[in-house]
Amino acid sequence: MDNDVSAGSASTTVVGRLALGITLLAFGIGTTGVIDGVTASDSVSLARYVGGVALFLIGLLAFRLGDGGSGTGYVALGALWFTWAVAAGGTMSDNGAGLFLVLFALVALTLTMAGGDSLGQLTHGLLFLAMLVLAVAAFADSSALTKVGGWVAAVAGAAAWYAATAAYAHWPTALPGRAAGRGVTAAG
């Protein structure tokens, strides 16, 4: 964690990652169908209030605390989760759902490319991949691809949950890297 990160923005990051992790886990596991009788539509309330409202409010708080990066990410993701939850079960066509998922994927790609810590980039990168696979599944009407997208979403949720827990519990958040390439000795 950076030394110039305030305690307030660190707290919003932990809470935001927990909210995103819980939402992605519920949505992903529901989408896979791995638990009998549990579907993605069972995660609608959670997506509306935890993924939507809570993330949006956490984003506004992050903006107020001067953390524009987290604020942007949480507000955008909160709005998207809320929109998905409101539209779920509606009369949207498969192509309309696919388009929404492509747009959701593009937001996740933007958040991935914006930088931040490695666990945040991993979470957003997996979210991008999940939404992209789910979009292709919607366009192609493929239940197999839908399950793959659900598993990727569940892994993204686990990554977000770990990132929040690691920050809160002071666990490692990055693997140690080599300072130089093979056969090269780093000076210093």
LINMOQUI-V965912 format. One record per helix or strand. SS is the DSSP state (A for helix, B for strand). FROM is the first residue (numbers start at 1). TO is the last residue. If there is no record, write none. Layout:
BEGIN
<<SS,FROM,TO> <SS,FROM,TO>>
END
This chain:
BEGIN
<<A,7,32> <A,40,64> <A,68,87> <A,94,113> <A,118,140> <A,143,169>>
END
